[in-house]
Amino acid sequence: MQQIDRDLQTLDASKDAWARLPVEHKIDMLQALRRSVHAVAADWATAASRAKGIAAGSPLEGEEWITGPWGVLHGLTCYLRTLRGIAAHGVSPVPRAHRRPDGRTVVNVFPRSIIPDYVLGSGVRAEVWMQPGVTPEDVPRDAASFYRQNQPAGRVTLVLGAGNIASIAPLDVLYKMIADGSVCMLKMNPVNEYLGPILERAFASFVDAGFLRFAYGGADVGSYLCAHDLVTDIHITGSEVTHNAIVAGIGARKRITSELGNVSPTIVVPGPWNDEDLRYQALHIATQKAHNAGFNCIAAQVLVLPKGWEYTEKLPQAILEVFEQMEQRPEYYPGASQRRTALAGDHTALRTIVRVDAADIENQAFTTETFSGVLVCVELDGDTETYLRQ
């Protein structure tokens, strides 16, 4: 732990320098980082593919390019757009806010660009709903509030990295550094710590400047870092169990933010589908589950269908057919087979559908993230309006 102590002392000594670094200099550093991420991109995607059992030349390698280096490069592009707006105008270039009919202030945040937003996210849009009482005029005034401070005090954030999606840990670091003005200690997850040396190459300029450090090891290292006096903030991407353990051990002494697991529904709205629609949506739903072998906190877990609809029985069958046609891949994440067995029994398929009674609200399918290849299917009664309200 001596090296960790020395690294945290370096970060503590550099925290104010980073917090007060002029925006123009941060822009220069992010531009250089974008070039260095590009330089390691092939090594990054290849290492992740091999670690997850993806064969060379498989189309699945594309997942590791998109959710690894490309995700970070796109994030850097967005941060640079924001910082350039702050440098030029002193404020963050947020989209125009408007009010819903109920008075709630809303900002349309996606899509923002033709490429990649409109191209890759065709038909998808996202809004941020402000807290009640926030007006459209408040939004631009309060955005990027860190950059309105005069001589802000620095902070040291411990980022407990995710083990599943390769871009999450570096993007978490970038958020804490850019949005909160904090230097960071990135503790790599044991599941994907093989990426650590590659990320260290990409972020070498931040390491050399004393703004970022890396740590490796198991729960003992994580516990030591969480309790360390020089760590002021903690961010975790992981399980509820880990989050609760940190909160119980640290209490209110540090600011803790978390991105935890989830039970995500895919809700099917009945309508005049045809067989082409059935196949298309079966592909959509199957890939919501199968992406990254099911190890996603946003993966589809509960497929909600209306009873009595002509495609209620056909859609799950079509999804199973897609599962069977997909390239098989190992359950690389620890505990996956046990979680799958707990829901699906001794079913041999790594990707499968399990039917559950919607009235059985205590069923673990509705309360616990599967983090595996199991898709739960439930049916609800009623005409379309009643069904959607339920």
C-alpha positions, -999 to +999 in steps of 0.1 A: +000+000+000+030+023+002+028+030-036-009+039-032+000+063-004+027+080-026+003+082-055-024+098-034+001+123-020+009+133-056-027+137-064-034+157-033-005+180-041-018+185-077-055+189-071-056+227-069-035+230-100-059+209-120-090+226-106-076+261-115-060+251-148-073+275-175-100+261-198-078+266-228-051+244-213-077+217-205-088+218-241-051+213-252-048+183-229-081+167-242-070+172-278-038+154-270-057+127-252-079+121-282-048+115-303-033+091-277-066+071-274-067+068-311-031+054-310-039+026-286-074+019-300-064-013-319-045-028-289-075-019-267-102-035-288-081-066-295-072-071-258-109-068-248-120-092-275-096-119-266-103-116-229-140-120-236-136-150-258-143-132-291-124-148-320-102-128-343-123-116-373-156-121-356-182-093-361-185-092-323-151-074-322-171-044-333-187-043-299-153-037-283-144-010-307-176+009-301-179+004-263-142+009-258-120+034-277-148+048-298-170+055-267-141+075-251-133+094-284-170+104-288-170+115-251-139+136-256-155+152-287-185+162-266-164+176-237-143+196-261-174+211-276-185+221-241-152+235-230-148+255-263-181+270-256-171+280-221-138+294-234-155+315-260-186+326-242-181+319-205-211+295-204-218+259-214-235+256-248-266+237-235-296+232-258-326+255-253-349+245-225-387+245-227-417+238-205-439+207-207-477+214-205-475+205-168-449+233-162-419+210-159-387+223-176-372+200-201-340+200-222-337+179-254-302+165-252-302+138-279-297+138-308-273+168-311-255+160-343-260+143-377-230+120-371-231+099-350-264+108-332-289+107-360-270+080-379-264+055-351-294+065-329-320+067-356-354+072-340-340+075-305-343+108-285-335+117-249-347+145-226-335+157-193-364+168-170-354+194-144-364+193-108-398+210-101-393+247-097-364+250-121-372+275-149-359+275-185-339+306-176-322+287-147-308+260-170-280+279-189-273+300-158-266+269-136-249+247-163-212+239-158-213+256-124-178+245-116-164+269-142-182+299-125-160+295-094-131+318-087-100+298-076-119+266-069-105+241-043-093+208-058-106+174-048-093+138-050-118+113-063-114+075-062-131+059-092-139+023-087-139+011-123-165-011-140-155-046-151-179-050-180-178-022-206-143-009-213-151+028-218-170+032-185-139+036-162-121+062-184-154+081-190-161+082-153-126+096-148-131+122-175-165+133-160-150+138-125-121+157-139-140+179-164-174+184-147-162+184-110-126+196-114-112+167-095-080+147-099-086+110-099-073+076-087-087+049-110-089+015-093-092-010-121-117-038-117-100-072-114-123-085-143-107-061-168-075-049-152-057-061-183-068-028-198-049-008-172-016-007-190-033+004-222-052+031-204-020+042-187-005+047-222-035+067-234-036+089-203+002+092-199+001+130-201-024+132-172-003+108-152+029+127-159+012+159-148+002+143-115-035+145-122-043+108-125-031+076-110-040+039-114-044+012-088-048-026-091-059-054-068-089-069-051-113-058-024-086-051+001-071-024-021-105-010-028-113-009+010-080+008+017-086+035-009-121+042+002-110+048+038-079+068+029-078+103+044-067+119+012-096+106-008-125+132-007-149+117-032-158+081-043-175+071-075-185+034-081-199+015-110-209-018-097-233-038-076-257-026-049-239-049-024-206-031-030-222+003-028-239-005+005-207-018+020-189+014+011-216+036+025-217+015+057-179+018+061-175+055+051-208+070+062-212+107+055-175+115+056-171+115+018-193+123-011-203+091-029-218+087-063-229+054-078-240+038-110-254+005-100-273-025-115-308-024-129-338-045-138-346-030-173-380-037-189-386-039-227-423-030-231-439-041-263-469-019-275-495-040-294-504-029-328-509-040-364-475-057-368-466-080-397-440-108-400-413-083-411-420-062-380-418-094-358-384-103-372-370-068-369-381-063-333-370-098-324-335-088-335-337-056-315-348-073-283-323-102-287-294-078-291-305-058-261-299-089-241-270-105-260-248-074-263-216-080-242-229-115-234-256-099-213-232-082-189-248-047-191-266-028-164-290-016-191-295-050-207-331-061-213-342-082-184-380-083-184-399-085-217-435-072-210-462-084-234-500-079-237-521-110-233-543-119-262-523-101-288-517-121-320-479-118-316-476-125-279-466-161-284-447-155-317-424-128-305-406-148-277-402-177-302-387-153-328-363-140-301-352-176-292-345-182-329-323-152-330-305-164-299-298-198-315-284-182-347-261-159-328-224-166-323-220-182-290-197-166-264-185-176-229-199-163-197-167-144-189-181-124-159-177-140-125-209-155-111-228-155-144-236-192-145-249-192-109-272-162-116-284-178-148-291-211-130-310-193-102-335-180-127-335-206-155-326-238-136-303-262-153-311-249-188-280-255-210-284-225-233-265-194-223-292-172-237-328-182-229-362-170-220-380-177-188-417-170-183-427-155-149-462-147-135-465-109-134-484-112-101-454-128-085-440-094-076-415-109-051-398-130-078-361-123-081-366-116-118-382-083-108-358-074-079-323-087-088-302-079-119-296-112-138-263-100-154-264-130-176-282-142-208-316-148-192-345-128-205-377-129-184-411-127-201-443-116-185-478-109-198-504-083-186-541-081-192-562-054-207-567-033-239-538-012-251-545+018-228-551-004-197-521-025-205-498+005-208-511+019-175-504-014-158 
